[in-house]
Amino acid sequence: VSTLSHALRFATPGPPSKVVQYLPVQGSPPLGPGEVRLRMLAAPVNPADLNFIQGAYGRAPTFAADVTDTPTSPTGIEGCGRVEESRDPRFAEGQHVIVLRALGTWSEFLVARGDDLFDLHSDMPVQQAAMLKINPMTAWRMLRDFVALESGSWIALNAANSGVGRCVIQIARLMGWRTVCFVRNQSERVVELQSLGADLVFEDAGSEAYRAALGQLEGKRPVLALNAVGGLSAGNLLQILDVGGCMVTYGGMSLRNVQISTSQLIFRNLQARGFWLSHWLSNASSLQVAGEYARLSDWVASGKLVQAIDQAYPLADFQFAFARAQEPYRTGRVLFDMESSVVRP
Ligand SMILES: NC(=O)c1ccc[n+]([C@@H]2O[C@H](COP(=O)([O-])OP(=O)(O)OC[C@H]3O[C@@H](n4cnc5c(N)ncnc54)[C@H](OP(=O)(O)O)[C@@H]3O)[C@@H](O)[C@H]2O)c1
């Protein structure tokens, strides 16, 4: 028996607040072999979600008809759900899982292949679980996959108060690495980021700020830089890297292309690389993916890795959620809390 439920979907790419609709969708289509039906519990609003809806992401939407005549695309790249029904022997009713590869977490119910889910094992708050897929793993991969860091190695990062930046800071502390952090409004962030484990926090205010930061690294230089801003900020990060160091670009919040100096690249033998979690998720073996998420979930479950939450909204209040998610200088993630929006028969 198919019942109706609701999901956030869009029929054409554009500004999220204009194109996204709260629509009726098939609530319980019959499951195929290996499929699992989830009752979604929570899902965050990430920059990537908004870029995807705008048509400015590495993955294009596919539009298909559901109960409405107009073909629409699902939304929501990550989230946590509870298994309602399973045709995959690895998942049983009542288990909490996160969605690793399927799209459409901004919905009350989601059907996904068991292969695209991760069983949380560990007991953790649903809202923290909903944010486990993207930011913690992005931080962890960038710290593991580019440079062999040693105890006490320095890592430089801009947008250090972003969700990813805060994960980088906390994981670096757990691993014995040190962070020199650059943020847009330093005065408000120092205490907060230091409490997460940041060693040094500076205003991202031009090359002089970066040179001043360098003066406080006890004669050392960062061997790894993580760039989520682009433009001049990226060039400044590169300027303070050690010879042979690597800058990994994973975001472009300033909407300006990375500006880097040719001579710095050549004479200091620097590397400028890119990272996209989707590539890693597509290419890593399922054993590695499961092992690495198990490590991160242990940190989250034990409270060693915590993501700040700004506010949670019912799905139907998506306009408020989008507006809040796009306000600058927030200190945490905006989420959808589906428990408060389910349409009960
Ligand atoms: N490549 C990947 O696999 C991957 C994975 C996760 C995230 N990302 C990307 O990483 C970036 C950060 O994501 P997030 O979820 O961590 O972000 P977030 O928590 O939403 O925070 C956004 C950050 O960007 C800063 N910011 C906003 N506008 C800016 C501007 N014009 N100039 C400089 N800084 C600006 C904000 O600073 P204020 O606090 O001062 O406003 C804040 O630090 C995004 O571009 C996202 O798409 C990429």
The ligand as a Gaussian input file, in Angstrom:
#p B3LYP/6-31G(d) Opt

LIG

0 1
 N       35.214000      19.437000      -1.313000
 C       34.439000      18.778000      -0.464000
 O       34.315000      17.552000      -0.483000
 C       33.705000      19.583000       0.554000
 C       33.127000      18.988000       1.678000
 C       32.507000      19.809000       2.638000
 C       32.454000      21.174000       2.425000
 N       32.992000      21.698000       1.285000
 C       33.006000      23.143000       1.035000
 O       33.713000      23.744000       2.086000
 C       33.222000      25.060000       2.285000
 C       32.853000      25.210000       3.754000
 O       31.777000      24.332000       4.001000
 P       31.164000      24.217000       5.467000
 O       29.971000      23.378000       5.393000
 O       32.250000      23.862000       6.390000
 O       30.777000      25.749000       5.647000
 P       29.921000      26.509000       6.767000
 O       30.008000      25.782000       8.058000
 O       28.586000      26.814000       6.195000
 O       30.742000      27.850000       6.922000
 C       30.972000      28.711000       5.834000
 C       32.332000      29.353000       6.056000
 O       32.655000      30.167000       4.944000
 C       32.986000      31.479000       5.424000
 N       32.591000      32.435000       4.393000
 C       31.352000      32.667000       3.926000
 N       31.391000      33.595000       2.957000
 C       32.682000      33.961000       2.822000
 C       33.368000      34.886000       2.003000
 N       32.720000      35.626000       1.091000
 N       34.708000      35.004000       2.147000
 C       35.371000      34.262000       3.048000
 N       34.781000      33.361000       3.866000
 C       33.454000      33.209000       3.739000
 C       32.200000      31.624000       6.695000
 O       32.779000      32.622000       7.474000
 P       31.910000      33.477000       8.569000
 O       31.617000      32.540000       9.708000
 O       32.831000      34.547000       8.917000
 O       30.652000      33.901000       7.887000
 C       32.389000      30.231000       7.288000
 O       33.663000      30.092000       7.841000
 C       32.055000      25.233000       1.335000
 O       32.527000      25.864000       0.174000
 C       31.649000      23.799000       1.036000
 O       30.984000      23.666000      -0.196000
 C       33.619000      20.942000       0.375000

